């Protein structure tokens, strides 16, 4: 029972951690989407001014307005996701409706640079430290002892011990012990032993399924951590600085009137979109990290392997 309570506590802790990471990521997405929407609005307003001056076509204005509308829709969607994330985190923390004056960090923690621990290094530990597996093993042990006791005393299953009242020849009454022993000619307790064995076999099968599921879940979440780490690296060392470099180069060209301002604003929107993808990649890593800790049944096991 203690193992089951502790396992449920770990599940609740994992749910709270996921809610916290989701809320921080949602807050960060809103900031990025607002920057994209502001850049799109600036481009649309600039296109309108150019149109009034006769420098661009009406089609160009409509294209920029469409981009602005699309970016505003994406911002509203991000704001709705943030509202949902805040409500979920507030529920996980047990805060009331009037306890909403709380904030979360502006950005997710940086993803660690080190490699994810080897799968085999953790597989050997998951079966020993998962609390639900420990509880299932204790249950199997108890049923095995019950099966052995049933088998050992099966011939005495129908025997009874009690007391009997006898009347002597002189009229006196005497109370004494009485034992009733059944002769196991046809019934030798086979049914009770079979039932005990069936309960034990069922518990053993459930334990084996739980152990297999725990190992598969751990392997899957470790793989997700590694892939998410690589994705974060691709954004951090590839796409994000590349988008920043494009914006910087186009800005230089715009200063010399080699490209128009719309190209710079479009590149700026793509830069912000890369930031949004970077946030999603970070969230994927931290959610996988939480699931690995839950799969291990410990909040310290992953760090101990580093």
Steps between C-alpha positions, in 0.01 A plus 500: 500500500784741582660434161171566323452829688856607422457407131180706484688792658769477231233501229345812653842666518568414134163647399583822685843522335349450154242770574777740608708443187189532280408829668849649463515392134153643434604830658812506283300421185267792563797737512635360173162507326444858614833600344401330175160674502660839566742450210212396272297803601797727432537347154128542429501864613809569292340339196196722544720810510683387188166436330380849581822632349445288191810283550338157546194328362176429681587129485815560703295678765252212515782248534650691794159538665441128464835430668403735782165326549667159499755610759227646723306174484816311600548746790143443622553126479819530707316712758225238529761230549661710772164540677449124490854435622461743791170339600655152494801608704275680748297181539811286549628741765165498678452876473156650527322725252608810697865394510592591144760770573798283415749501219736257329844563346514665161685208340565130547826381658784437259528140384813333650784448256601154626385181334199304622611210725534161337174308491656184641640695795145581608322182396668307781373755751145552386387154617652550844384851584154525342263510796206347313721207395613456860137491614413245230792280608385508860154400385641206303705391803193511725297293252786248469506457878122461501524235225765308693297512822188384317689210347663404829175491699264392224415167672380688808279737312175341621619421855347682793602570861243592759337403827239237589258460791464140635276359771652234724314195633460669835325792336794737521577722203851542368639731230813400313688551179389336178684441175330404176738367236376441144636202313626635166389210290356693209556867597865578574487878466577503128256787438648729764853433376396563139336831592807612694724401208278686253512820708878470521534443123284804428709720731823370344370581151403851609844548655674386181282735294577789737876435480492481120290816472732688736807409295336584168369831634843592633671413171245702303533810719882482496485490120265800501742688726790435265302600191368814670854592606617468140206709385583773750861495383389534137296809588758652735806442283335499158165652414477780759845654436451453127170691511664771709782528247248531214321784678828677570615467138168616356496795737839605366374471144185696584714782640660527155161458329606172343190320633165634613384519860243226447776244448655599832167478682424162345842371606434635849175303519683185391759566769228517765343183361836327551492615862153347538627168364791518743256537790305193383821297476599599853156403628529161330826438686375600843176303465703193403729569796200498737373176345840334545498588868147365532594181314795452735279554801749749643563872475876456553587190302571676172729759657689227690604341171659815362 
